[in-house]
Amino acid sequence: MLLKADCICEQGKGSHTKCSHPLLDYKITISGKDGNDAKRYQEKDVKDLLKDIQEAQK
């Protein structure tokens, strides 16, 4: 989902991934491996990031 939105995701410590977008000045950190269920607060962070990307592209 994030990669389709042109986010840049980098490996962090352990199983954490840091994702950002060129139009935004912040990153979010997602724990767990790909395919693992996201925690509720992480789902909110992803939704907020995608919303901010959409607004920045207007």
Residue pairs with C-beta under 8 A, 6 or more apart in sequence:
1 46
1 50
2 9
2 19
2 46
2 49
2 50
3 9
5 21
5 50
5 53
6 21
6 22
6 53
7 19
7 20
7 21
7 49
7 53
8 19
8 20
8 21
8 22
9 17
9 18
9 19
10 17
10 18
10 19
11 17
11 18
12 18
12 29
14 31
15 31
15 32
15 33
16 29
16 30
16 31
17 29
17 30
18 27
18 28
18 29
18 30
19 27
19 28
19 29
19 30
19 49
20 26
20 27
20 28
21 49
21 52
21 53
21 56
23 53
23 56
23 57
24 49
24 52
24 53
24 56
28 42
28 45
28 46
28 49
30 38
30 42
30 45
30 46
31 39
31 42
32 38
32 39
38 46
